[in-house]
Amino acid sequence: MRRIRTRASATHQPSRQRTPEEERYVGLGRLAWALREVGLRTSLVLPKGCEPFVLIERASGALRVRVTVRDGRWIFTWGHGRQQWADLSDSGFRRIWEAAQ
């Protein structure tokens, strides 16, 4: 018989480091939720065989935001310009919010 994991049993498991895929998903999920809370329409897109992204709907066209590693740290990227990136932090969320306006 399989053991069903409950919230309590899950909290007593030894901690492990997240995989890159999990880090990417968590970063995108946090971004989508934060932007939703400030009134933007967002979707977390998980395409088969491609990197996931957050799709932000705006009047000038949709904005796709991805999470990637650059110089050993996780960042958000969007668009095609070299300056279109931000840290996975509160200031990074603000920068993406500004880009989505």
Contacts in CASP RR format, 6 or more apart in sequence:
PFRMAT RR
TARGET T0000
AUTHOR 0000-0000-0000
METHOD contacts of the structure
MODEL  1
MRRIRTRASATHQPSRQRTPEEERYVGLGRLAWALREVGLRTSLVLPKGC
EPFVLIERASGALRVRVTVRDGRWIFTWGHGRQQWADLSDSGFRRIWEAA
Q
3 9 0 8 1.000
18 26 0 8 1.000
20 69 0 8 1.000
23 67 0 8 1.000
23 74 0 8 1.000
24 51 0 8 1.000
24 52 0 8 1.000
24 67 0 8 1.000
24 68 0 8 1.000
24 74 0 8 1.000
25 52 0 8 1.000
27 67 0 8 1.000
27 74 0 8 1.000
27 88 0 8 1.000
28 44 0 8 1.000
28 52 0 8 1.000
28 53 0 8 1.000
28 54 0 8 1.000
28 65 0 8 1.000
28 66 0 8 1.000
28 67 0 8 1.000
29 44 0 8 1.000
29 54 0 8 1.000
30 88 0 8 1.000
31 42 0 8 1.000
31 54 0 8 1.000
31 65 0 8 1.000
31 67 0 8 1.000
31 76 0 8 1.000
31 93 0 8 1.000
31 96 0 8 1.000
32 42 0 8 1.000
32 43 0 8 1.000
32 44 0 8 1.000
32 54 0 8 1.000
34 93 0 8 1.000
35 42 0 8 1.000
35 54 0 8 1.000
35 56 0 8 1.000
35 93 0 8 1.000
35 96 0 8 1.000
35 97 0 8 1.000
35 100 0 8 1.000
36 42 0 8 1.000
38 97 0 8 1.000
40 56 0 8 1.000
40 57 0 8 1.000
40 58 0 8 1.000
40 97 0 8 1.000
40 100 0 8 1.000
41 56 0 8 1.000
41 57 0 8 1.000
42 54 0 8 1.000
42 55 0 8 1.000
42 56 0 8 1.000
42 57 0 8 1.000
43 54 0 8 1.000
43 55 0 8 1.000
43 57 0 8 1.000
44 52 0 8 1.000
44 54 0 8 1.000
44 55 0 8 1.000
45 52 0 8 1.000
45 53 0 8 1.000
45 54 0 8 1.000
45 55 0 8 1.000
46 52 0 8 1.000
51 66 0 8 1.000
51 68 0 8 1.000
52 66 0 8 1.000
53 64 0 8 1.000
53 65 0 8 1.000
53 66 0 8 1.000
54 64 0 8 1.000
54 65 0 8 1.000
55 62 0 8 1.000
55 63 0 8 1.000
55 64 0 8 1.000
56 62 0 8 1.000
56 63 0 8 1.000
56 64 0 8 1.000
56 65 0 8 1.000
56 96 0 8 1.000
56 100 0 8 1.000
58 100 0 8 1.000
58 101 0 8 1.000
63 78 0 8 1.000
63 79 0 8 1.000
63 99 0 8 1.000
63 100 0 8 1.000
64 78 0 8 1.000
64 79 0 8 1.000
65 76 0 8 1.000
65 77 0 8 1.000
65 78 0 8 1.000
65 96 0 8 1.000
66 76 0 8 1.000
66 77 0 8 1.000
66 78 0 8 1.000
67 74 0 8 1.000
67 75 0 8 1.000
67 76 0 8 1.000
67 77 0 8 1.000
67 88 0 8 1.000
68 74 0 8 1.000
68 75 0 8 1.000
68 77 0 8 1.000
69 75 0 8 1.000
70 85 0 8 1.000
73 87 0 8 1.000
74 87 0 8 1.000
74 88 0 8 1.000
75 85 0 8 1.000
75 86 0 8 1.000
75 87 0 8 1.000
75 88 0 8 1.000
76 85 0 8 1.000
76 86 0 8 1.000
76 87 0 8 1.000
76 88 0 8 1.000
76 92 0 8 1.000
76 95 0 8 1.000
76 96 0 8 1.000
77 84 0 8 1.000
77 85 0 8 1.000
78 84 0 8 1.000
78 85 0 8 1.000
78 96 0 8 1.000
78 99 0 8 1.000
84 99 0 8 1.000
86 92 0 8 1.000
86 93 0 8 1.000
86 95 0 8 1.000
86 96 0 8 1.000
END
